[in-house]
Amino acid sequence: MTSEGKSKNILVFGAHPDDLEIGMGGTVTKLSRLGFNVKLVIATLPNFTQNDKKEERRMEAVRSSKVMGCPEPDFLDLPPEQMTHSRSLIGTIDKYIQDYKPVAVFTQWIGDSHQDHQALTKSVISGSRDTTDLYMYETTIPGGITEQAFRSQLFIDITDFIDPKKSALECFDSQQVRCGPIWIDAIIGRAAYRGYQLNCKYAEAFEVIRISKW
C-alpha cells in the first residue's frame, strides 16, 4: 500500500456515527499516522431517543475524527427510508470511488443484524466493483449476533493505537448512555482477543472481500 506512485487515499464507510470507531478506530488512527489520507463517510444520523439527537451524533463523530487524526467526516445524512441497497446509494459511493481513487476501501460486516449496516455494505460492494482492495470490519458490539460468523482473515496490530481508539469511543457520550457502562470495555476486550490471536497485545480483524498482492 505504500508503493511509490500508488494512491495514498483510503475510504472508510460507516452507516452511523461510532460504527467505524467500534470496528477499526485503531486502524484508522494507524493509517492516518502512516501518512494515508483517510476519508470517513457516514451514511445516516439516527436519533434513537429524546436524548440522542442528530446534531449531537454529528459533533461526536467530528470530535472522534480529530482524535484519530482524520479530517471531519462526510455526512450523507440519508433518511431511514433511503438506507437501502439502491441505485441512488450506489451512485453516491461510485462518485467517492471516482473522486478519491482509493488504494483501499473499508466498510462494515455484511452479516451484521442491523439493516442499515447490511444495506450500506451491499452498496459499497457494488460501488467498489473496480477497486482491488476491499475489506469489512466487525461492528457487532453491542448485540448484532446472527446465524452467520465473522471470518477473521486480516489482522492489524493496533497495540500502539489502542489509547486513541478508546479516546475516540469516549467521544460518543450518547452511546455510552444508550449502550451501558461496559460498552467500551467490551470493545477494548475484543481488541485484546484479536491481539492474542495475532500474538500482540491489541489488534483489529477484517473480513476480506477482495485483495491484491504482488
Kinemage of the C-alpha trace (Angstrom):
@kinemage 1
@onewidth
@group {chain A} dominant
@subgroup {mainchain}
@vectorlist {calphas} color= white
{ca met a 1} P 0.000 0.000 0.000
{ca thr a 2} L 2.984 2.314 0.358
{ca ser a 3} L 4.446 1.644 -3.092
{ca glu a 4} L 5.620 4.777 -4.880
{ca gly a 5} L 3.090 6.045 -7.357
{ca lys a 6} L 0.107 4.432 -5.659
{ca ser a 7} L -2.784 6.424 -4.265
{ca lys a 8} L -2.471 7.436 -0.625
{ca asn a 9} L -6.248 7.714 -0.264
{ca ile a 10} L -8.339 5.325 1.820
{ca leu a 11} L -12.131 5.375 2.101
{ca val a 12} L -13.895 4.168 5.257
{ca phe a 13} L -17.685 3.857 5.227
{ca gly a 14} L -19.939 3.577 8.259
{ca ala a 15} L -23.714 3.529 8.446
{ca his a 16} L -23.807 5.509 11.714
{ca pro a 17} L -21.504 7.611 13.877
{ca asp a 18} L -19.429 5.272 16.124
{ca asp a 19} L -19.614 2.245 13.770
{ca leu a 20} L -16.157 2.665 12.315
{ca glu a 21} L -14.634 3.550 15.717
{ca ile a 22} L -16.002 0.298 17.136
{ca gly a 23} L -14.685 -1.781 14.253
{ca met a 24} L -11.474 -0.067 13.211
{ca gly a 25} L -10.733 3.064 15.259
{ca gly a 26} L -7.204 1.835 15.920
{ca thr a 27} L -6.582 1.030 12.264
{ca val a 28} L -7.904 4.418 11.124
{ca thr a 29} L -5.505 6.118 13.542
{ca lys a 30} L -2.598 3.932 12.426
{ca leu a 31} L -3.232 4.583 8.737
{ca ser a 32} L -3.537 8.325 9.353
{ca arg a 33} L -0.209 8.389 11.173
{ca leu a 34} L 1.389 6.335 8.402
{ca gly a 35} L 0.599 9.181 6.033
{ca phe a 36} L -2.553 7.935 4.331
{ca asn a 37} L -5.406 10.311 3.574
{ca val a 38} L -8.259 8.570 5.369
{ca lys a 39} L -11.688 9.785 4.288
{ca leu a 40} L -14.551 8.885 6.616
{ca val a 41} L -18.080 8.716 5.186
{ca ile a 42} L -21.100 8.309 7.490
{ca ala a 43} L -24.378 7.434 5.813
{ca thr a 44} L -27.076 8.402 8.300
{ca leu a 45} L -27.555 10.226 11.602
{ca pro a 46} L -30.018 8.291 13.763
{ca asn a 47} L -31.722 9.656 16.847
{ca phe a 48} L -32.995 6.758 18.937
{ca thr a 49} L -34.217 8.664 21.983
{ca gln a 50} L -35.067 12.197 23.079
{ca asn a 51} L -31.531 12.454 24.467
{ca asp a 52} L -29.921 11.128 21.270
{ca lys a 53} L -30.095 13.986 18.758
{ca lys a 54} L -28.765 14.090 15.204
{ca glu a 55} L -26.623 17.165 15.775
{ca glu a 56} L -25.145 15.620 18.915
{ca arg a 57} L -24.266 12.476 16.958
{ca arg a 58} L -22.664 14.611 14.250
{ca met a 59} L -20.486 16.536 16.710
{ca glu a 60} L -19.445 13.347 18.486
{ca ala a 61} L -18.208 11.959 15.157
{ca val a 62} L -16.359 15.204 14.378
{ca arg a 63} L -14.572 15.097 17.739
{ca ser a 64} L -13.743 11.437 17.230
{ca ser a 65} L -12.264 12.070 13.763
{ca lys a 66} L -9.879 14.623 15.254
{ca val a 67} L -8.754 12.095 17.862
{ca met a 68} L -7.989 9.620 15.078
{ca gly a 69} L -6.100 12.235 13.048
{ca cys a 70} L -8.627 12.488 10.200
{ca pro a 71} L -10.478 15.372 8.570
{ca glu a 72} L -14.103 15.863 9.578
{ca pro a 73} L -16.265 13.054 8.142
{ca asp a 74} L -18.638 13.479 5.248
{ca phe a 75} L -22.219 13.063 6.494
{ca leu a 76} L -24.619 11.868 3.814
{ca asp a 77} L -27.465 12.308 6.338
{ca leu a 78} L -29.726 9.891 4.480
{ca pro a 79} L -33.248 9.456 5.888
{ca pro a 80} L -34.009 5.905 7.118
{ca glu a 81} L -36.152 5.062 4.086
{ca gln a 82} L -33.171 5.759 1.803
{ca met a 83} L -30.860 3.390 3.644
{ca thr a 84} L -31.359 0.675 1.054
{ca his a 85} L -29.247 -1.178 -1.495
{ca ser a 86} L -30.280 1.136 -4.298
{ca arg a 87} L -29.013 2.803 -7.443
{ca ser a 88} L -29.049 6.115 -5.614
{ca leu a 89} L -26.762 4.999 -2.759
{ca ile a 90} L -24.526 3.003 -5.132
{ca gly a 91} L -24.227 6.109 -7.322
{ca thr a 92} L -23.128 8.186 -4.332
{ca ile a 93} L -20.471 5.623 -3.446
{ca asp a 94} L -19.421 5.399 -7.100
{ca lys a 95} L -18.678 9.113 -7.028
{ca tyr a 96} L -16.485 8.762 -3.933
{ca ile a 97} L -14.546 5.971 -5.637
{ca gln a 98} L -14.094 8.043 -8.804
{ca asp a 99} L -13.094 11.198 -6.921
{ca tyr a 100} L -10.687 9.645 -4.391
{ca lys a 101} L -9.343 6.663 -6.363
{ca pro a 102} L -8.621 4.881 -3.085
{ca val a 103} L -5.910 2.303 -2.597
{ca ala a 104} L -8.286 0.514 -0.200
{ca val a 105} L -11.929 0.677 0.874
{ca phe a 106} L -13.297 -0.391 4.264
{ca thr a 107} L -16.933 -0.988 5.154
{ca gln a 108} L -18.773 -2.863 7.865
{ca trp a 109} L -19.575 -6.535 8.052
{ca ile a 110} L -22.424 -7.584 5.778
{ca gly a 111} L -23.534 -10.316 8.205
{ca asp a 112} L -24.429 -7.855 10.973
{ca ser a 113} L -28.030 -7.867 12.192
{ca his a 114} L -28.583 -4.143 11.579
{ca gln a 115} L -30.369 -3.492 8.302
{ca asp a 116} L -28.541 -0.186 7.767
{ca his a 117} L -25.176 -1.932 8.031
{ca gln a 118} L -26.242 -4.571 5.525
{ca ala a 119} L -27.652 -2.046 3.035
{ca leu a 120} L -24.593 0.180 3.207
{ca thr a 121} L -22.138 -2.657 2.678
{ca lys a 122} L -24.103 -4.143 -0.231
{ca ser a 123} L -23.982 -0.719 -1.848
{ca val a 124} L -20.264 -0.268 -1.111
{ca ile a 125} L -19.510 -3.652 -2.672
{ca ser a 126} L -21.447 -2.634 -5.778
{ca gly a 127} L -19.814 0.781 -5.937
{ca ser a 128} L -16.329 -0.669 -5.376
{ca arg a 129} L -16.559 -3.270 -8.119
{ca asp a 130} L -13.424 -1.874 -9.809
{ca thr a 131} L -11.488 -1.399 -6.553
{ca thr a 132} L -8.816 -4.001 -5.858
{ca asp a 133} L -8.651 -3.899 -2.041
{ca leu a 134} L -11.957 -4.131 -0.157
{ca tyr a 135} L -12.384 -5.138 3.475
{ca met a 136} L -15.158 -5.423 6.089
{ca tyr a 137} L -14.664 -4.540 9.761
{ca glu a 138} L -16.651 -6.078 12.618
{ca thr a 139} L -19.182 -3.879 14.423
{ca thr a 140} L -21.296 -6.392 16.314
{ca ile a 141} L -20.910 -4.754 19.737
{ca pro a 142} L -23.443 -4.300 21.239
{ca gly a 143} L -25.778 -7.010 20.017
{ca gly a 144} L -25.679 -7.855 16.354
{ca ile a 145} L -25.439 -11.618 16.837
{ca thr a 146} L -26.712 -13.507 13.798
{ca glu a 147} L -26.646 -17.006 12.344
{ca gln a 148} L -23.521 -16.028 10.412
{ca ala a 149} L -19.958 -15.939 11.724
{ca phe a 150} L -17.445 -13.160 11.084
{ca arg a 151} L -14.395 -14.625 9.327
{ca ser a 152} L -11.237 -13.021 10.709
{ca gln a 153} L -8.920 -13.064 7.701
{ca leu a 154} L -6.826 -9.913 8.003
{ca phe a 155} L -5.376 -8.722 11.323
{ca ile a 156} L -3.859 -5.298 12.001
{ca asp a 157} L -1.730 -4.718 15.085
{ca ile a 158} L -3.097 -1.649 16.896
{ca thr a 159} L -1.145 -2.048 20.133
{ca asp a 160} L 0.345 1.435 19.789
{ca phe a 161} L -3.052 2.913 18.889
{ca ile a 162} L -5.383 1.415 21.484
{ca asp a 163} L -5.459 4.642 23.520
{ca pro a 164} L -6.673 6.782 20.571
{ca lys a 165} L -9.261 4.089 19.783
{ca lys a 166} L -10.555 4.264 23.347
{ca ser a 167} L -10.479 8.081 23.327
{ca ala a 168} L -12.388 8.113 20.031
{ca leu a 169} L -15.082 5.885 21.531
{ca glu a 170} L -15.267 8.102 24.614
{ca cys a 171} L -16.340 10.965 22.330
{ca phe a 172} L -19.716 9.229 21.956
{ca asp a 173} L -21.401 10.209 25.215
{ca ser a 174} L -24.827 9.434 23.747
{ca gln a 175} L -23.855 5.838 23.036
{ca gln a 176} L -22.255 5.296 26.422
{ca val a 177} L -25.646 6.209 27.904
{ca arg a 178} L -27.593 4.060 25.429
{ca cys a 179} L -25.287 1.017 25.437
{ca gly a 180} L -24.295 0.914 29.093
{ca pro a 181} L -21.152 1.278 31.200
{ca ile a 182} L -19.285 -1.773 29.865
{ca trp a 183} L -19.702 -0.857 26.186
{ca ile a 184} L -16.173 0.493 25.707
{ca asp a 185} L -14.666 -2.217 27.933
{ca ala a 186} L -16.263 -4.850 25.693
{ca ile a 187} L -14.845 -3.264 22.534
{ca ile a 188} L -11.348 -2.993 24.025
{ca gly a 189} L -11.696 -6.571 25.271
{ca arg a 190} L -12.376 -7.772 21.739
{ca ala a 191} L -9.278 -5.909 20.543
{ca ala a 192} L -7.298 -7.767 23.214
{ca tyr a 193} L -8.743 -11.090 21.998
{ca arg a 194} L -7.844 -10.271 18.393
{ca gly a 195} L -4.391 -9.268 19.601
{ca tyr a 196} L -3.971 -12.622 21.312
{ca gln a 197} L -4.825 -14.325 18.019
{ca leu a 198} L -2.144 -12.241 16.279
{ca asn a 199} L 0.415 -12.662 19.096
{ca cys a 200} L 0.376 -8.985 20.025
{ca lys a 201} L -1.435 -7.002 22.729
{ca tyr a 202} L -4.247 -5.429 20.681
{ca ala a 203} L -5.467 -5.924 17.114
{ca glu a 204} L -8.456 -5.387 14.846
{ca ala a 205} L -9.741 -8.040 12.460
{ca phe a 206} L -11.225 -7.745 8.991
{ca glu a 207} L -13.019 -9.987 6.539
{ca val a 208} L -11.536 -9.770 3.058
{ca ile a 209} L -13.814 -9.242 0.069
{ca arg a 210} L -11.010 -8.584 -2.400
{ca ile a 211} L -7.260 -8.089 -2.043
{ca ser a 212} L -4.394 -7.628 -4.464
{ca lys a 213} L -0.829 -8.679 -3.707
{ca trp a 214} L 2.386 -8.752 -5.758
